[in-house]
Amino acid sequence: MLSWQDHVRASTVMLFNMENRHTVYVTLGLIAQMIRGFIVGNVVIGIILGVVSTIAFWILGVPYFYVIGIISGIVSLMPYLGIVLAIAPPLLVSLGSMTLTKFLWLVSIVVFSHLIALNILYPKIIGSRLQLNPLAVTLSLLFWGWLWGAMGLILAVPLTAAIKIIFDHVEGLRAWGAWLGD
């Protein structure tokens, strides 16, 4: 796919009337740029969460903290289930040495880092790149999650951002693009 991206883009542009080809070319370029930004933003946030979790788990004495911290940080980015799945690895590997205090610290650290990531880092790093308003993101998660389940939750934001880009470049749909935007 990557080696044929120029061919696919040119072939897709050729599917449209001559007067619309420039708009289609620009729109496809913006969608590709948005997808790159979305992926890079998620990787950056995942790395930040992984490093913070690794350091916190090291301080708490979690076995295999260097692996568990990265797993917990990256899994935390999954919509809805991320926080539950992020808590599971450190709790499972710490069962043999678990105290109530350690349990509360583990849960608190994962919940706090998850909340900071999704309420501060995610909007700052990814939200600015996608130019979607919070209501549009929430509705897209509900719709795509209902339609496709877990895969819909993962793809909801980039799909909605791509739809917004298309709406912004089609004359009759610009009002919908403005509604989705920030």
Stockholm file with secondary structure:
# STOCKHOLM 1.0

chainA/1-182         MLSWQDHVRASTVMLFNMENRHTVYVTLGLIAQMIRGFIVGNVVIGIILGVVSTIAFWILGVPYFYVIGIISGIVSLMPYLGIVLAIAPPLLVSLGSMTLTKFLWLVSIVVFSHLIALNILYPKIIGSRLQLNPLAVTLSLLFWGWLWGAMGLILAVPLTAAIKIIFDHVEGLRAWGAWLGD
#=GR chainA/1-182 SS CCTTHHHHHHHHHHTSCGGGHHHHHHHHHHHHHHHHHHHHHHHHHHHHHHHHHHHHHHHHTCTTHHHHHHHHHHHTTSTTTHHHHHHHHHHHHTGGGCCHHHHHHHHHHHHHHHHHIIIIIHIIIIIHHHTBCHHHHHHHHHHHHHHHTHHHHHHHHHHHHHHHHHHHHSGGGHHHHHHHBC
#=GC SS_cons         CCTTHHHHHHHHHHTSCGGGHHHHHHHHHHHHHHHHHHHHHHHHHHHHHHHHHHHHHHHHTCTTHHHHHHHHHHHTTSTTTHHHHHHHHHHHHTGGGCCHHHHHHHHHHHHHHHHHIIIIIHIIIIIHHHTBCHHHHHHHHHHHHHHHTHHHHHHHHHHHHHHHHHHHHSGGGHHHHHHHBC
//
